Amino acid sequence: MTTPALPRLRLAAALAAAVLASLPMTAQVTAQMMVREEKAELALAADRTAYEAGETARVAARVTVEEEWHVNSNTPTFDYLIPTKLDLELPAGWVDETVRYPEHKMQTFSFAEQPLAVYDGELAILAQVKVPAGTKNGAVPVRASLRYQACNDSQCLPPVTTEATISLTVGPGGTPIASELFGAEAPPGDGDGPSNPGRGLGVMLLLAALGGLILNAMPCVLPVLSLKVFGLVRSAGHGRSEVVRGALATAAGILVSFLALALAAIAAKAAGAAVGWGIQFQRPGFVAFLAVVVILFCLNLWGLFEIPLPQRLARLGGSGPREGLAGHFASGLFATLMATPCSAPFLGTAVGFALGQEAPAILAIFTAVGLGMALPYLLLAAAPGAARLFPRPGAWMDTVRGVMGFLLAAAAVWLFYVLSSQISLERLAAIQLGLLALSLFLWLRHRHMFSGSPRNAMRWIAEAGVIAAVALTVGIAAVSPLSGSDTRFVEATPGLIDWEPWDRARAESLASGGKLVFVDVTADWCFTCKVNERLILETPEVAGAFEEHGVVPMKADWTNRNDEIGKFLAEHGRYGIPFYMLYRPGQEPRVFSELLSKEGLMEAVQVAASVAQR
């Protein structure tokens, strides 16, 4: 009878153990062979002699790999390879650790057909930690552990972990040291991020104001802007003072909304949550709320949503043909809400800078963006005579009012499209039915309000129905994000470019191997992204250039929350989308403006391809 394989193996192991136990010399030699060999040395250095509480400390882990040996990259070529990883053991209460690894090398070895991503010689891994506010002065130990696997051209040793400790001093009077390890890289708060070093707060404020001004021309804001022009035309019929009041009220609505966004960003950052421009659109509850607001504006323009106010509020709201201060102020708030999924030129740079700073800088940058967006209204308030350029009010405004309602209805369709990627189709249908019920109850309320029977039962039912429809619509979206038990697969519409899902490790590996890689970070709620995709990327010219030069196109979908994508954007000084980057072999990646141009993109691809072929 044949002995099964497993018992045979166990028997062989037992016999081998018995032989080794009976031979002391052999056991000693075997024990020596099992000792893990260290082929890399670890030393730590700080960038300053001391740090005050609230500042960012940078620590460099200097790794020296023994000659003729190498260690795997932090993002190895194959998943089964052991990555090199640095971990910091921080004191209690210290959080917000960021580790940046150097660029790896692609080398070919006798045991692998494909080049591998490795580190050799000397390298520096940079880490950033935030010294918590309120930390007492004194020495604070920080321990680092480096796990790696060393290999040479013929063998790989078992992975090992080596440790080192550094003492950071908390207190005043710190001076820079070890500048050769940190190079030109600046910590958060000292510059504009990796792609825009050295810019100060003054320059960022100017860029923020310019970006806010350009926001007025972005596709997200155009429906609201046309509505705003319509309101100002109506105000112009009541004289210069009415134009000034309306323009200032609109500007105030914009500034208040940007102040609220800044406070929300500060609170989210303090709580350790992700912050970014437009990321509130990743929350279905917010998108559904905005859909409710859009529908209410539509019904108002169509004459079905008018609420009589008490006498004092009516004077403030300007009942009658005037829009009133309340209406102008609300349109300013609404314009800002609709602007947040768009990222204008210069805006991404300024907001990225702001979100890496402390609260005062965040408030200053967001206020500057608001001032830039409100600038046309402030100029109109300063020169109300310009209102003479508007056409005179008349019967034509009723037609324009109806057309504006349909433009906003188109914005509602876009919001439904965004929701379709965030919740199930059944939930989306329920939200649409809720909005339909909202419209029905408002219509009933409007009808009975002017039916000669004030405060009858039907009117009260209609008002209760409006409140219930709004609560139900927003509630369905807020509690039903896509999850493992409520998901669906949406197949991407085929286009001229064969996009791959974004994979950072694969992108960097391809670039190290000589390939051009174009990364598009997009989202269904990003209107600018969709415009760029339709008019620039998905065109025969760009698709042909990608194919001619072997560009690998990758698309990162940020419609729903994805911390890896958020971290990728932050590392390049961006906190909003669209974001476009071209990995170029032998060069630093090229980051493009939010508004692409065919010529600029094709030229960048051609130049990068020619450099890579040298």
C-alpha positions in Angstrom: 0.0 0.0 0.0 1.4 3.4 -1.0 2.0 5.9 1.8 0.1 9.1 1.3 2.2 12.2 0.4 1.5 14.2 3.5 2.5 11.5 6.1 5.6 10.9 4.0 6.5 14.6 4.3 5.9 14.7 8.0 8.0 11.6 8.5 10.9 13.1 6.5 10.7 16.3 8.6 10.7 14.3 11.8 13.8 12.3 10.7 15.6 15.5 9.6 14.9 17.1 13.0 16.2 14.0 14.8 19.4 13.9 12.8 20.1 17.6 13.5 19.4 17.2 17.2 22.0 14.4 17.3 24.7 16.4 15.5 25.6 19.5 17.6 28.0 20.8 15.0 25.4 20.5 12.3 22.8 22.3 14.4 25.2 25.1 15.2 25.9 25.6 11.5 22.2 25.5 10.6 21.4 28.1 13.3 24.0 30.4 11.8 22.5 30.0 8.4 19.0 30.9 9.7 20.2 34.3 11.1 18.6 37.1 9.0 21.2 39.2 7.2 20.8 43.0 7.2 21.8 44.5 3.8 20.5 48.0 4.5 21.3 50.6 7.1 18.7 53.1 8.4 19.5 56.5 9.9 17.0 59.4 10.7 17.4 63.1 10.3 15.1 66.1 10.9 14.9 69.3 8.9 15.0 71.6 11.9 16.6 71.7 15.3 13.2 72.5 16.9 9.5 72.8 16.1 6.8 74.9 17.7 3.5 73.3 18.5 1.3 73.3 15.4 4.2 73.2 12.9 5.0 70.4 10.5 8.1 68.4 11.1 9.9 66.6 8.3 12.0 63.5 9.0 14.3 61.9 6.4 15.0 58.2 6.6 18.4 57.7 5.0 18.7 54.2 3.7 22.0 52.8 2.6 21.8 49.5 0.6 24.9 47.3 0.6 26.8 47.3 -2.7 25.7 44.6 -5.3 22.4 44.3 -3.4 19.0 46.0 -3.9 15.6 46.2 -2.3 12.2 46.3 -3.9 10.4 49.5 -4.6 7.6 50.7 -2.4 5.4 49.9 -5.4 7.0 46.7 -6.7 6.4 45.5 -10.3 4.6 42.3 -9.1 2.1 42.0 -6.3 3.9 39.0 -4.8 7.2 41.0 -4.2 7.7 42.5 -0.8 7.5 46.3 -0.9 9.9 48.5 1.0 7.8 50.3 3.7 8.6 52.9 6.3 6.4 53.2 9.4 6.7 55.8 12.1 5.8 55.1 15.7 4.4 58.5 16.9 3.7 59.7 20.4 0.1 59.5 21.7 -2.0 62.2 20.1 0.2 62.7 17.1 -1.5 62.0 13.7 -1.5 63.0 10.1 1.7 61.2 9.0 2.6 61.5 5.3 5.4 59.3 3.8 6.9 60.0 0.3 9.2 57.5 -1.4 11.8 58.3 -4.0 11.5 57.4 -7.6 12.6 53.8 -8.2 14.8 52.3 -10.9 13.9 49.7 -13.4 16.6 47.0 -13.6 16.8 43.6 -15.3 18.1 40.6 -13.4 19.0 37.1 -14.4 16.1 35.6 -12.5 13.4 37.8 -14.1 12.5 38.4 -17.7 10.8 41.7 -17.0 12.6 44.7 -15.5 11.9 45.2 -11.8 11.3 48.4 -9.8 14.1 48.6 -7.2 16.1 50.8 -4.9 19.9 50.5 -4.5 22.8 52.6 -3.2 21.6 55.5 -1.0 18.0 56.8 -0.9 16.0 59.1 1.3 12.4 58.4 2.3 10.7 61.6 3.5 8.0 61.7 6.2 6.0 64.6 7.4 4.2 64.8 10.8 2.1 67.5 12.4 3.2 68.6 15.9 -0.2 68.8 17.7 -1.2 72.2 19.0 -0.7 72.3 22.8 2.3 69.9 22.8 4.6 70.7 25.7 8.2 71.9 25.0 10.8 69.2 25.2 12.3 66.2 23.5 9.9 63.8 21.8 11.2 60.4 20.5 10.0 59.2 17.2 10.8 55.6 16.2 11.0 54.5 12.5 10.9 50.9 11.3 11.9 49.9 7.8 10.7 46.6 6.3 12.5 45.4 3.2 13.7 42.4 1.3 17.2 42.5 0.0 18.2 40.7 -3.2 21.2 40.4 -5.5 21.5 39.0 -9.0 21.2 35.4 -7.8 19.2 35.2 -4.6 16.7 37.0 -2.3 17.0 37.0 1.5 14.0 36.8 3.8 12.4 40.2 4.6 13.7 42.0 7.6 12.7 45.0 9.7 15.4 47.5 10.9 14.7 50.3 13.3 16.1 53.7 14.2 15.0 56.5 16.6 15.2 60.2 16.4 14.5 62.8 19.1 12.4 65.8 17.9 12.7 69.0 20.0 9.5 70.9 20.6 10.1 74.6 21.4 11.0 77.9 19.9 14.2 78.9 18.0 14.5 76.1 15.5 16.9 76.4 12.6 17.1 74.4 9.4 19.5 71.5 9.2 20.2 68.5 6.8 19.1 70.5 3.8 20.8 68.1 1.4 18.3 65.3 2.3 15.2 67.4 1.8 16.3 69.3 -1.3 13.9 72.0 -2.5 10.8 70.2 -1.2 8.8 72.5 1.1 6.6 71.3 3.9 2.9 72.2 3.9 2.4 75.8 4.8 5.7 77.0 3.2 4.7 76.9 -0.4 2.1 76.0 -2.9 2.5 72.2 -3.1 4.8 70.1 -5.2 3.8 71.6 -8.5 4.0 75.3 -7.5 6.8 75.8 -5.0 7.8 79.2 -3.6 4.6 81.1 -4.1 3.5 83.1 -1.2 0.1 83.9 0.2 -0.1 87.2 -1.7 0.3 85.5 -5.1 -2.2 82.8 -4.0 -4.8 85.5 -3.1 -4.4 87.0 -6.6 -4.8 83.6 -8.3 -7.8 82.8 -6.1 -9.5 86.0 -7.1 -8.8 85.4 -10.8 -10.0 81.8 -10.5 -13.2 83.0 -8.8 -13.8 85.6 -11.6 -13.4 82.9 -14.3 -15.9 80.7 -12.4 -18.6 82.9 -13.7 -18.0 81.6 -17.2 -17.8 78.0 -16.3 -20.6 75.6 -17.6 -21.9 74.9 -14.1 -22.7 78.5 -13.4 -24.0 79.6 -16.8 -27.7 78.6 -16.1 -27.6 80.6 -12.8 -25.7 83.5 -14.4 -28.4 83.8 -17.1 -31.0 83.8 -14.4 -29.0 86.5 -12.5 -28.8 88.7 -15.6 -32.6 88.3 -15.9 -33.1 89.5 -12.4 -30.8 92.5 -12.8 -32.6 93.5 -16.0 -35.8 93.4 -14.0 -34.2 95.5 -11.2 -32.9 98.0 -13.8 -36.4 99.0 -14.5 -36.7 100.5 -11.0 -33.7 102.8 -11.1 -30.1 102.9 -10.3 -30.5 102.4 -6.6 -32.3 99.1 -7.2 -29.4 98.0 -9.4 -27.0 98.8 -6.6 -29.0 97.0 -4.0 -29.5 93.9 -6.1 -25.8 93.7 -7.1 -24.6 94.1 -3.5 -27.1 91.5 -2.3 -25.9 89.0 -4.9 -22.3 89.7 -4.0 -23.1 89.2 -0.3 -24.8 85.8 -1.1 -21.6 84.7 -2.9 -19.3 85.8 -0.1 -21.4 84.3 2.7 -21.5 81.0 0.9 -17.7 80.9 0.4 -17.3 81.8 4.0 -19.5 78.8 4.9 -17.4 76.6 2.5 -14.2 77.7 4.2 -15.6 77.0 7.7 -16.7 73.6 6.5 -13.3 72.8 5.1 -11.6 73.9 8.4 -13.9 71.8 10.4 -13.4 68.7 8.2 -9.7 69.1 8.2 -9.6 69.4 12.0 -11.7 66.2 12.2 -9.2 64.4 9.9 -11.7 64.1 7.1 -11.0 64.5 3.4 -11.2 68.1 2.1 -11.3 69.3 -1.5 -13.1 71.5 -3.9 -16.5 70.0 -4.9 -16.2 66.8 -2.9 -19.6 67.5 -1.4 -21.0 66.2 -4.7 -19.7 62.8 -3.6 -22.5 62.7 -1.1 -25.9 61.7 -2.7 -27.8 63.6 0.0 -26.2 66.9 -1.1 -26.9 66.2 -4.8 -30.5 65.4 -4.0 -30.8 68.6 -1.9 -29.4 70.6 -4.8 -31.9 68.9 -7.1 -34.7 70.1 -4.8 -33.4 73.7 -4.9 -33.2 73.6 -8.7 -36.7 72.3 -9.0 -38.0 75.0 -6.7 -36.2 77.7 -8.8 -37.8 76.2 -11.9 -41.3 76.3 -10.4 -40.7 79.8 -9.2 -39.8 80.9 -12.7 -42.9 79.2 -14.1 -45.1 81.0 -11.7 -46.1 78.1 -9.5 -44.0 78.8 -6.4 -44.7 82.1 -4.7 -45.2 82.4 -1.0 -46.7 85.6 0.4 -44.6 87.0 3.2 -45.4 89.2 6.2 -45.4 92.9 5.4 -41.9 93.6 6.7 -40.4 90.6 5.0 -42.3 91.4 1.9 -40.6 94.8 1.8 -37.2 93.0 2.2 -38.1 90.4 -0.4 -39.4 93.0 -2.8 -42.8 91.5 -3.6 -44.2 92.4 -6.9 -42.1 92.8 -10.1 -38.9 93.4 -8.1 -36.7 90.4 -7.2 -35.8 92.0 -3.8 -32.8 91.7 -1.6 -33.8 88.2 -0.4 -34.1 86.9 -4.0 -30.7 88.4 -5.0 -29.0 87.1 -1.9 -30.5 83.6 -2.5 -29.3 83.6 -6.2 -25.8 84.4 -5.0 -25.9 81.4 -2.7 -27.3 79.2 -5.4 -24.6 80.4 -7.9 -21.9 79.3 -5.5 -23.5 75.9 -4.9 -23.7 75.3 -8.7 -20.1 76.5 -9.1 -18.4 74.0 -6.8 -18.3 71.0 -9.2 -16.3 73.2 -11.6 -12.6 74.0 -11.3 -11.5 77.1 -13.2 -7.9 77.9 -14.2 -5.9 79.2 -11.2 -8.6 78.0 -8.8 -7.2 74.5 -8.3 -3.8 76.0 -7.5 -5.1 78.5 -5.0 -7.5 76.1 -3.3 -4.8 73.4 -3.2 -2.5 75.9 -1.5 -5.3 76.9 1.0 -6.2 73.4 2.1 -2.6 72.7 3.0 -2.5 75.7 5.4 -4.0 76.7 8.7 -7.4 78.2 9.3 -6.6 81.9 8.6 -5.1 81.1 5.2 -8.0 78.9 4.3 -10.4 81.8 5.2 -8.3 84.3 3.2 -8.1 82.2 0.1 -11.8 81.2 0.0 -12.8 84.9 0.6 -10.6 85.9 -2.3 -12.3 83.3 -4.5 -15.7 84.7 -3.4 -14.5 88.3 -4.1 -13.4 87.2 -7.6 -16.7 85.5 -8.4 -18.6 88.5 -7.0 -16.4 91.1 -8.8 -18.8 91.6 -11.8 -21.7 92.5 -9.3 -19.4 94.7 -7.2 -18.4 96.6 -10.4 -22.0 97.0 -11.4 -22.8 98.3 -7.9 -19.9 100.8 -8.3 -21.1 101.9 -11.7 -24.8 101.4 -11.8 -25.0 103.4 -15.0 -23.8 100.3 -16.9 -27.3 98.9 -16.4 -28.3 101.1 -19.3 -26.7 98.5 -21.5 -29.4 96.0 -20.5 -32.5 95.8 -22.6 -35.6 97.5 -21.2 -38.1 95.4 -19.2 -41.2 94.4 -21.1 -43.5 91.6 -22.0 -40.6 89.7 -23.6 -39.4 89.0 -20.0 -42.2 86.5 -19.4 -40.9 84.4 -22.3 -37.4 84.7 -21.1 -38.5 83.7 -17.6 -40.0 80.5 -19.0 -36.9 79.7 -21.0 -34.7 80.2 -17.9 -36.8 77.7 -16.1 -36.1 75.1 -18.8 -32.4 75.8 -18.6 -32.5 75.1 -14.8 -34.6 72.0 -15.5 -31.6 70.8 -17.7 -29.4 71.3 -14.7 -31.8 69.0 -12.7 -31.3 66.3 -15.4 -27.6 66.6 -14.9 -28.0 66.1 -11.2 -30.0 63.0 -11.8 -27.2 61.7 -14.0 -24.8 62.3 -11.1 -27.1 60.4 -8.7 -27.3 57.5 -11.1 -23.7 56.7 -10.4 -24.1 57.0 -6.6 -27.3 55.1 -5.8 -29.4 52.3 -7.2 -31.8 52.8 -10.0 -34.7 52.0 -7.6 -33.6 54.7 -5.2 -33.1 57.2 -8.1 -36.7 56.5 -9.3 -37.9 57.1 -5.7 -36.1 60.5 -5.6 -37.6 61.5 -9.0 -41.1 60.5 -7.7 -40.4 62.6 -4.6 -39.6 65.7 -6.7 -42.7 65.0 -8.8 -44.7 65.0 -5.6 -43.1 68.2 -4.5 -44.1 69.8 -7.8 -47.7 68.5 -7.4 -48.1 69.8 -3.9 -46.7 73.2 -4.8 -49.1 73.4 -7.8 -52.0 72.5 -5.5 -50.9 75.1 -2.9 -50.6 77.8 -5.6 -54.0 76.9 -7.0 -55.8 77.0 -3.7 -53.9 80.1 -2.5 -55.7 82.1 -5.2 -59.0 80.2 -5.2 -60.8 82.6 -2.9 -60.8 80.1 0.0 -57.8 81.0 2.1 -56.3 78.5 4.6 -58.6 75.7 3.6 -57.8 72.1 4.3 -56.4 71.4 0.8 -53.9 74.2 1.2 -52.7 72.9 4.5 -52.4 69.4 3.0 -50.4 70.8 0.2 -48.0 72.6 2.5 -47.5 69.4 4.6 -47.0 67.5 1.4 -44.2 69.9 0.3 -42.3 69.4 3.6 -42.7 65.7 3.5 -41.6 65.4 -0.2 -38.4 67.4 0.5 -37.6 65.4 3.6 -38.3 62.1 1.8 -36.3 63.0 -1.3 -33.2 64.1 0.5 -33.5 61.3 3.1 -33.6 58.6 0.5 -30.4 59.8 -1.1 -28.6 60.5 2.2 -29.0 57.0 3.6 -28.5 55.0 0.4 -25.0 55.4 -1.0 -23.7 52.6 -3.1 -22.5 49.7 -0.9 -21.7 46.1 -1.3 -25.3 45.1 -0.9 -26.7 47.8 -3.1 -24.5 48.2 -6.2 -24.8 48.0 -9.9 -22.3 48.0 -12.7 -22.5 50.8 -15.3 -20.6 50.0 -18.4 -18.7 53.0 -19.7 -19.8 54.3 -23.1 -17.1 53.3 -25.7 -15.2 56.2 -27.2 -12.2 56.8 -29.4 -9.8 56.2 -26.6 -9.6 52.8 -24.9 -9.3 53.9 -21.2 -7.8 51.7 -18.5 -8.9 52.0 -14.9 -6.4 54.1 -12.9 -3.7 52.1 -11.2 -0.9 54.2 -9.7 1.6 51.4 -9.3 1.0 50.3 -12.9 1.2 53.8 -14.2 4.6 54.4 -12.5 5.9 51.1 -13.6 4.9 51.7 -17.2 6.5 55.2 -17.1 9.7 53.7 -15.6 9.7 51.2 -18.5 9.6 54.0 -21.1 5.9 54.4 -21.7 3.9 57.6 -21.7 0.9 57.4 -19.4 -1.9 60.0 -19.4 -4.1 60.1 -16.3 -7.5 61.7 -16.3 -9.1 62.2 -12.8 -12.8 62.8 -13.5 -16.3 62.5 -11.9 -19.8 62.4 -13.2 -20.6 65.5 -11.2 -17.7 67.5 -12.7 -19.3 69.4 -15.6 -15.9 70.8 -16.8 -14.6 67.2 -16.9 -17.4 66.1 -19.2 -16.9 69.2 -21.5 -13.2 68.5 -21.8 -13.7 64.8 -22.5 -16.2 65.6 -25.2 -14.5 68.5 -26.9 -10.8 67.7 -26.3 -10.0 64.1 -25.3 -12.5 62.1 -27.2 -11.5 63.6 -30.6 -9.8 62.0 -33.6 -6.8 64.3 -33.2 -6.0 63.5 -29.6 -6.9 59.8 -30.0 -4.6 59.6 -33.0 -1.7 61.3 -31.1 -2.1 58.8 -28.2 -2.1 55.9 -30.6 0.9 57.2 -32.6 3.1 57.7 -29.5 1.9 54.7 -27.6 0.3 56.6 -24.7 -1.4 54.5 -22.1 -4.6 56.3 -21.1 -5.9 55.8 -17.5 -9.1 57.2 -16.0 -9.6 57.7 -12.2 -13.3 58.0 -11.3 -13.8 60.3 -8.3 -17.6 60.3 -8.5 -17.8 58.6 -5.2 -15.3 58.9 -2.3 -11.9 57.3 -3.0 -9.1 58.1 -0.5 -6.4 56.9 -2.8 -7.5 59.4 -5.5 -7.7 62.2 -3.0 -4.2 61.4 -1.7 -2.9 61.3 -5.3 -4.4 64.8 -6.0 -3.0 66.2 -2.7 0.5 65.0 -3.5 0.4 67.1 -6.6 -1.0 70.2 -4.9 -4.6 69.8 -6.1 -7.8 69.3 -4.2 -10.3 69.6 -7.1 -10.9 68.2 -10.5 -10.6 68.0 -13.5 -7.0 66.9 -13.1 -4.8 65.8 -16.0 -1.2 64.5 -15.8 1.2 63.0 -18.2 3.9 60.6 -17.0 7.0 61.2 -19.0 9.9 58.7 -19.0 13.1 60.4 -17.8 11.2 63.6 -16.8 8.9 64.8 -14.0 5.2 64.3 -14.7 3.5 67.1 -16.6 0.4 68.5 -14.9 -2.1 70.3 -17.2 -4.5 73.1 -16.7 -8.1 72.4 -15.8 -9.1 73.7 -19.2 -7.3 71.5 -21.8 -6.5 72.5 -25.4 -5.9 70.0 -28.2 -2.8 71.7 -29.4 -1.2 71.9 -26.0 -1.9 68.3 -25.1 -0.8 67.0 -28.5 2.4 69.1 -28.4 3.2 67.8 -24.8 2.7 64.2 -25.9 4.9 64.7 -29.0 7.8 66.4 -27.1 7.7 63.8 -24.3 7.7 60.9 -26.8 10.8 62.4 -28.6 12.7 62.8 -25.3 11.8 59.2 -24.3 13.2 57.9 -27.6 16.6 59.5 -27.1 
